[in-house]
Amino acid sequence: MWTNLKLLGGITDEGETFYPPCEDNFTSCLTVRLLDAFQTEFGEKLCVVLGNAPYFAANRVHEFVDDAPLELCYLLRGSPELNPAEEC
């Protein structure tokens, strides 16, 4: 029996999914590793939509994105209906 499940991943417009291993607690370091894994997996300019958790909005994340072909878009605060994960 599982005691917990940690999952971060993504889905493309074409329905491709990608879920890199995630055993640690969510942090800005893990977010950077996730974004780097997306870039390695898909290898093109990406727009990544994120929630407003502190580990997604940290300075370390923005510094990484400054040097990568990534654009970050954040869901509106107080709008859980825009984030299907909030309904789980």
C-alpha positions as CSV (number, residue, x, y, z in Angstrom):
1,M,0.0,0.0,0.0
2,W,1.2,3.5,-0.8
3,T,1.6,6.0,1.9
4,N,1.8,9.0,-0.5
5,L,2.2,9.8,-4.2
6,K,4.1,12.8,-5.6
7,L,3.5,13.6,-9.2
8,L,4.5,16.4,-11.4
9,G,4.3,16.1,-15.2
10,G,2.9,17.6,-18.3
11,I,0.8,17.0,-21.4
12,T,1.2,18.6,-24.8
13,D,-1.5,19.9,-27.2
14,E,-1.1,16.6,-29.1
15,G,-1.8,14.5,-26.0
16,E,1.8,13.4,-25.3
17,T,2.4,13.0,-21.6
18,F,5.6,13.1,-19.6
19,Y,6.1,12.4,-15.9
20,P,9.7,12.3,-14.8
21,P,10.6,10.5,-11.5
22,C,9.6,12.6,-8.5
23,E,10.6,11.1,-5.1
24,D,11.5,14.3,-3.3
25,N,9.2,17.0,-1.8
26,F,8.3,19.7,-4.2
27,T,10.8,22.5,-4.1
28,S,12.2,25.1,-6.5
29,C,15.1,22.7,-7.3
30,L,12.6,20.0,-8.3
31,T,10.7,22.5,-10.4
32,V,13.9,23.4,-12.3
33,R,14.7,19.7,-12.8
34,L,11.1,19.3,-14.1
35,L,11.4,22.2,-16.6
36,D,14.8,20.9,-17.7
37,A,13.4,17.4,-18.2
38,F,10.5,18.9,-20.3
39,Q,13.1,20.8,-22.4
40,T,15.1,17.6,-22.9
41,E,12.1,15.5,-23.7
42,F,10.4,17.9,-26.2
43,G,13.4,20.0,-27.3
44,E,11.7,23.1,-28.5
45,K,10.3,26.4,-27.2
46,L,7.7,25.5,-24.6
47,C,5.0,27.4,-22.8
48,V,4.5,25.8,-19.4
49,V,1.4,26.5,-17.4
50,L,1.9,26.3,-13.6
51,G,-0.1,26.8,-10.5
52,N,0.9,29.5,-7.9
53,A,2.7,27.3,-5.5
54,P,5.9,29.0,-4.1
55,Y,8.1,26.3,-5.6
56,F,6.9,27.2,-9.1
57,A,7.3,31.0,-8.6
58,A,10.7,31.0,-6.9
59,N,13.6,33.1,-8.1
60,R,15.6,30.0,-8.9
61,V,12.9,28.9,-11.3
62,H,12.8,32.3,-13.1
63,E,16.6,32.4,-13.3
64,F,16.6,29.0,-15.0
65,V,13.9,30.1,-17.4
66,D,15.9,33.3,-18.3
67,D,18.5,31.0,-19.9
68,A,16.1,28.5,-21.5
69,P,13.6,28.7,-24.4
70,L,10.7,28.4,-22.0
71,E,7.8,30.7,-21.2
72,L,6.0,30.3,-17.9
73,C,2.3,31.1,-17.6
74,Y,0.6,31.0,-14.2
75,L,-3.0,30.1,-13.4
76,L,-5.0,32.9,-11.8
77,R,-5.0,32.9,-8.0
78,G,-8.3,31.9,-6.5
79,S,-9.4,30.0,-9.6
80,P,-9.2,26.3,-8.8
81,E,-11.7,25.5,-11.6
82,L,-8.8,26.3,-14.0
83,N,-6.6,23.6,-12.4
84,P,-8.0,20.1,-12.9
85,A,-5.6,18.8,-10.1
86,E,-7.6,20.9,-7.6
87,E,-10.6,18.6,-8.2
88,C,-8.8,15.4,-7.2
